[in-house]
Amino acid sequence: QVQLVESGGGLVQPGGSLRLSCAVPRFIFSIDAMAWYRQGPGKEREFVAAISTGRSTKYADSVKGRFTISRDNAKNTVYLQMNSLRPEDTAVYYCNKAVGWVPWGQGTQVTVSS
């Protein structure tokens, strides 16, 4: 059974930083581009960032220059480093394949508030 496990969320003040992690089953991680998504209060889930197996990256305009996606092949883990956080970044963050989603994990809550 496919299981994606996100972690690293929390409460942070505006301007602060967090690093999210996502443990991915190896049979997915080794061959698929991975991505982070988020769903804010009362909003639809949206794309945040993606990374290919060759480490090419793509970002939503709203996070460019502030967020960095990376992957650790030895640990089958995808990361999202989030800097200069804003209240509008408040959301549940999820990882999944960039194309052809598998069942979603539980996500990790990120709250940006003073």
Residue frames as qw, qx, qy, qz and C-alpha x, y, z in Angstrom:
[[0.000, 0.889, 0.458, 0.000, 0.00, 0.00, 0.00],
 [0.391, 0.504, -0.033, 0.770, 1.31, 3.42, -0.92],
 [0.439, -0.801, -0.344, 0.217, 1.89, 5.66, 2.07],
 [0.350, 0.579, -0.096, 0.730, 3.22, 9.19, 1.95],
 [0.552, -0.654, -0.407, 0.319, 4.19, 10.63, 5.32],
 [0.217, 0.729, -0.033, 0.649, 4.64, 14.37, 5.70],
 [0.612, -0.607, -0.342, 0.374, 6.17, 16.02, 8.76],
 [0.488, 0.020, -0.040, 0.872, 7.82, 19.21, 9.98],
 [0.095, -0.696, -0.340, -0.625, 4.91, 21.61, 10.14],
 [0.414, -0.420, -0.543, 0.598, 4.13, 23.90, 13.03],
 [0.037, -0.956, -0.287, 0.037, 3.39, 27.42, 14.18],
 [0.591, -0.033, 0.075, 0.802, 5.84, 30.09, 13.06],
 [0.013, 0.772, 0.189, -0.607, 5.88, 33.87, 13.07],
 [0.581, 0.807, 0.107, 0.030, 5.83, 35.86, 9.83],
 [0.195, 0.859, -0.470, 0.056, 9.31, 35.97, 8.37],
 [0.596, -0.453, 0.656, -0.094, 10.24, 32.67, 9.96],
 [0.425, 0.412, -0.743, -0.311, 11.33, 29.37, 8.43],
 [0.814, -0.130, 0.493, -0.280, 10.31, 25.72, 8.46],
 [0.219, 0.382, -0.822, -0.361, 11.54, 22.61, 6.70],
 [0.855, 0.048, 0.209, -0.473, 9.01, 20.00, 5.71],
 [0.091, -0.345, 0.915, 0.191, 9.87, 16.37, 5.00],
 [0.841, 0.172, 0.015, -0.513, 8.04, 13.67, 3.09],
 [0.384, -0.290, 0.872, 0.088, 8.95, 9.99, 3.28],
 [0.687, 0.409, -0.230, -0.555, 8.17, 8.30, -0.03],
 [0.911, -0.032, 0.410, 0.007, 8.08, 4.58, -0.87],
 [0.350, -0.478, 0.582, 0.558, 11.18, 3.72, -2.82],
 [0.458, 0.302, 0.755, 0.359, 9.31, 2.28, -5.80],
 [0.208, 0.914, 0.346, 0.036, 7.79, 5.71, -6.37],
 [0.262, -0.881, 0.168, 0.357, 10.70, 7.89, -5.33],
 [0.546, -0.307, 0.581, 0.519, 13.23, 6.25, -7.66],
 [0.357, 0.278, 0.695, 0.558, 11.29, 6.83, -10.87],
 [0.037, 0.804, 0.550, 0.224, 8.90, 9.73, -10.35],
 [0.112, 0.415, -0.117, 0.895, 9.04, 13.48, -10.10],
 [0.334, -0.527, -0.701, 0.345, 7.69, 14.58, -6.75],
 [0.008, -0.553, -0.150, -0.820, 5.84, 17.70, -5.69],
 [0.094, -0.296, -0.644, 0.699, 4.50, 19.63, -2.74],
 [0.181, -0.562, -0.517, -0.619, 0.95, 20.92, -2.64],
 [0.058, -0.115, -0.595, 0.793, -1.01, 22.88, -0.07],
 [0.224, -0.609, -0.646, -0.403, -4.59, 23.56, 0.91],
 [0.040, 0.142, -0.360, 0.921, -5.36, 26.72, 2.83],
 [0.192, 0.376, 0.725, -0.545, -8.51, 27.36, 4.87],
 [0.474, 0.656, 0.364, -0.461, -11.50, 27.48, 2.55],
 [0.294, 0.685, -0.466, -0.477, -9.31, 27.02, -0.52],
 [0.962, 0.251, -0.063, -0.090, -8.68, 24.29, -3.04],
 [0.784, -0.352, 0.324, 0.397, -5.47, 22.31, -3.02],
 [0.425, 0.890, -0.147, -0.083, -2.78, 24.05, -5.06],
 [0.863, 0.246, -0.132, 0.421, 0.63, 23.26, -6.47],
 [0.388, -0.889, 0.133, 0.205, 3.64, 24.61, -4.59],
 [0.028, 0.739, -0.635, -0.223, 6.81, 23.07, -6.02],
 [0.982, 0.154, 0.081, -0.075, 8.08, 20.04, -7.94],
 [0.160, -0.699, 0.667, 0.201, 11.38, 18.27, -8.45],
 [0.855, 0.340, -0.321, -0.225, 12.31, 15.70, -11.08],
 [0.950, -0.229, 0.054, 0.208, 14.52, 12.67, -10.58],
 [0.666, 0.357, -0.012, 0.654, 17.24, 14.75, -12.22],
 [0.362, -0.516, -0.346, 0.695, 16.62, 17.51, -9.66],
 [0.035, 0.333, 0.317, 0.887, 15.09, 20.01, -12.06],
 [0.051, -0.435, -0.671, 0.598, 12.71, 22.20, -10.09],
 [0.083, -0.494, -0.457, -0.735, 9.56, 24.22, -10.66],
 [0.119, -0.289, -0.606, 0.732, 7.77, 26.61, -8.31],
 [0.039, 0.820, 0.563, 0.091, 4.49, 28.38, -8.03],
 [0.251, 0.650, -0.001, 0.717, 4.92, 32.12, -8.53],
 [0.488, -0.791, -0.065, -0.362, 3.71, 32.78, -4.99],
 [0.815, -0.544, 0.139, 0.144, 6.67, 30.93, -3.43],
 [0.751, 0.478, -0.067, 0.451, 9.51, 31.60, -5.89],
 [0.247, 0.640, -0.334, 0.646, 12.59, 32.90, -4.14],
 [0.479, -0.538, 0.387, -0.576, 11.29, 31.85, -0.71],
 [0.899, -0.149, 0.358, -0.205, 10.80, 28.07, -0.91],
 [0.243, 0.566, -0.759, -0.214, 13.27, 25.42, -2.02],
 [0.959, -0.023, 0.106, -0.261, 12.39, 21.84, -2.88],
 [0.139, 0.600, -0.788, -0.034, 15.02, 19.12, -2.70],
 [0.959, -0.069, -0.122, -0.245, 15.29, 15.33, -2.57],
 [0.263, -0.598, 0.753, -0.079, 17.58, 12.89, -0.81],
 [0.745, 0.229, -0.534, -0.327, 17.90, 9.72, -2.85],
 [0.312, 0.206, -0.869, 0.325, 19.54, 7.78, -0.03],
 [0.157, 0.115, 0.707, -0.679, 16.62, 8.48, 2.30],
 [0.020, -0.454, -0.797, -0.397, 13.75, 8.42, -0.23],
 [0.153, -0.703, -0.479, 0.503, 12.72, 11.78, 1.16],
 [0.243, 0.625, 0.298, 0.679, 11.56, 15.03, -0.37],
 [0.324, -0.454, -0.391, 0.732, 12.04, 18.30, 1.47],
 [0.127, 0.806, 0.321, 0.480, 10.53, 21.75, 1.29],
 [0.418, -0.254, -0.289, 0.823, 12.59, 24.52, 2.87],
 [0.003, -0.829, -0.453, -0.327, 10.30, 27.48, 3.50],
 [0.402, -0.190, -0.220, 0.868, 11.80, 30.87, 4.32],
 [0.098, 0.023, -0.040, -0.994, 10.30, 34.33, 4.73],
 [0.058, -0.429, -0.899, -0.069, 6.96, 32.77, 5.59],
 [0.225, -0.163, -0.075, -0.958, 3.81, 34.85, 5.28],
 [0.494, 0.102, 0.600, -0.621, 0.36, 34.47, 6.84],
 [0.736, 0.392, -0.125, -0.537, -0.99, 33.49, 3.41],
 [0.387, 0.370, -0.843, -0.053, 1.31, 30.44, 3.46],
 [0.455, -0.127, 0.706, -0.527, -0.87, 28.99, 6.22],
 [0.773, 0.209, -0.362, -0.477, -2.16, 25.65, 4.94],
 [0.853, -0.208, 0.479, -0.009, -1.95, 21.90, 5.21],
 [0.252, 0.680, -0.603, -0.332, 1.01, 20.83, 3.10],
 [0.923, 0.064, 0.365, -0.105, 1.04, 17.55, 1.21],
 [0.027, -0.515, 0.717, 0.468, 3.53, 15.75, -0.99],
 [0.823, 0.313, 0.441, -0.174, 2.63, 13.50, -3.91],
 [0.602, 0.134, 0.530, 0.582, 3.81, 12.56, -7.36],
 [0.039, 0.382, -0.158, -0.910, 4.03, 15.48, -9.74],
 [0.547, 0.164, -0.453, -0.685, 1.91, 13.54, -12.26],
 [0.703, -0.095, -0.670, -0.219, -0.51, 10.71, -11.60],
 [0.335, -0.541, 0.466, -0.615, -1.29, 11.13, -7.93],
 [0.468, -0.112, -0.866, 0.136, -1.26, 8.24, -5.49],
 [0.465, -0.728, -0.500, -0.063, -3.42, 8.27, -2.32],
 [0.039, 0.772, -0.213, 0.598, -2.77, 11.41, -0.30],
 [0.468, -0.060, -0.682, 0.560, -1.09, 11.34, 3.09],
 [0.290, -0.736, -0.559, 0.249, -2.36, 13.14, 6.16],
 [0.224, 0.807, 0.042, 0.544, -0.40, 16.29, 5.38],
 [0.525, -0.287, -0.401, 0.693, 1.34, 18.57, 7.85],
 [0.045, -0.928, -0.368, -0.046, -0.15, 21.81, 9.17],
 [0.458, 0.079, -0.066, 0.883, 1.79, 25.03, 8.72],
 [0.136, -0.897, -0.420, -0.002, 0.45, 28.08, 10.53],
 [0.435, 0.210, -0.060, 0.873, 2.09, 31.48, 10.05],
 [0.299, -0.831, -0.353, -0.309, 0.87, 33.92, 12.64],
 [0.208, 0.430, -0.452, 0.753, 2.13, 36.44, 15.14]]
